Amino acid sequence: MGRFIFVSFGLLVVAISLSGTGAGFCCPLGWSSYNQHCYKVFSELKNWDDAESFCYTQHRGSRLASIHSRKEEAFVGKLASQTLEFTSMWIGLKDPWKECNWEWSDDTKLDYKVWTRRPYCTIMVVKTDRIFWINSGCEKTSSFVCKFQA
């Protein structure tokens, strides 16, 4: 009986210590987690539409990454720096009708942006001293980053 109480108490301590740490979710092997989302940078060169389609095949709900804060941008930039030799990659921002009506491919709100002025699809460029976005023709090929909610 004493052993049962000891083991039960030990399991309770572990459960309490893990609550609120985000331990309730995990990303698949090869994916990295941030703020209850999973991210993966792919070095293959694809145009924007092919990259978006590829993300979709990698995991249910996966799309080209949407970026909603400077901290998330820094996380993705660091992830890209560890994966790519030249850190330039598609993210999920697109102006499908070329009318300055930008949309994230995952349908989340456009509430953060850092780009230069050129039309159509968006590439995130990571330099050692800064991160910026450039808009490019969607037919150009680039590496890319996928994201899904864990």
Buried (B, 14 or more C-beta within 10 A) or exposed (E): EEEEEEEEEEEEEEEEEEEEEEEEEEBEEEBBBBEEBBBBBBEEBBBBBBBBEBBBEBBEBBBBBBBBEEEBBBBBBBBBBEBBEEBBBBBBBBBEEEEEEBBBBBEBEEEEEEBEEEEBBBBBBBEEEEBEBBBBEBEBEBBBBBBBEB
